[in-house]
Amino acid sequence: MDVADAAIDRLHEKGWSRGRFTNASGQHCLVGAVMYAVPMRKGVSYKPQRAELYEALVRVIPVDYACGTTREQVMRWNDCDARDADDVIEKLKLARELLASEQ
């Protein structure tokens, strides 16, 4: 299972939120779902699989945030512009398709 599919499954299972990676109810924002899909290991914070998906997401979401890392841009979109869980899941699917087309 790829990162986008695992994040989609997590959002279906736990639900979507804004403002926190994971809220008290266990719901995730987009970045939180991606982080859950590719957990960090002790001492390793950079995950190429996450970075690749964030880069694809920035290419498929209507981002007006030209500054910050791709992860920060995705967080801003989730917290400010995403309409609902379906909107977030649709962007994950588009990012997955984009990555598949480039392989």
N, C-alpha and C positions, 0 to 999 in steps of 0.2 A: 504494500500500500504506500502511495506517495504522500508527501507532506500535506498537500492540499486536500486530498481525500481524508486523511486522518483529522485535519482541522475541521472539515465539513462534518464528519461523523461526530466529533466532539460538540460542535455547535448544535447539531440535531439532538444529541443526548442530553446536554446540560443547559442549552439556551444561550442567548446572546445578550451582551450588556455594553455599556459605555463607561469610560472613566477609570476602570480597573482591569488589570489582566484577568483576575478572577474575583468576583464579588462574593459576599457572604452567603449567597444562595447557590454558589458554584457555577454561575453563568460566566462566560468568557467574552472578552472583546476579541476582535479579529487577531490581534497580536498574541493575546493570551491563548487562543486556540492553536495558533501556530507554535507557540512555545511549548504547549502541552504535547503537540504532535512530535516535536523533536526536543526531548528534555535535555537539560544541561547535565553534564557530568562534572563531578568535583574538579575544579581547577580549569575547566574548559568552558569559556563563555561564548566563543564564536562558533557558529554552526553554519557551514556553507549551504546546507539545505535550506535553512531559514533565509539566509541572505538571497539566495536564488529566487525563492518565492516572493520575498518582499520586492525585489527588483521587478519581477513580472507583475505584481500587484500595482506598483506605481505606474506601469505602462497601461493598465486596463481600467484604473479608476480615474475619475475626473479630478485630479489633484491640482490645486492652485498653490500648493505649498512648495515653493522651489528651494527652500532651505532645509537643512537638517538631513539626517540619514534617511535611507529608504524606510527603515522601521519607523522613525518618527513621523514621516509623511503618511504612512499607513495608519498609525495611531491617530493622527489628526483627522484623517478622513473618517475613520470609525467613530470617533467621538463627536465630530461636528457635522458631517454630511451624510453618513450612511442612514438610510431610512428605517431599515429593520433587518432582522436576521436573514430574510430572503435576499435582500440587497447584498449583504455581506457574502452569503453563500454563492450567489451568482458571480460576484467578482472573483471568488476563489476558483470557481469552475473555469472562468475565462482565463485566469492566470495559468491554471493547469493546462488548458488547451494551448495557450501561447508557448509554454515551455515544451510541450510535446511536439509542437510544430517546428521547433528549433533544434530538435535532436536529430 
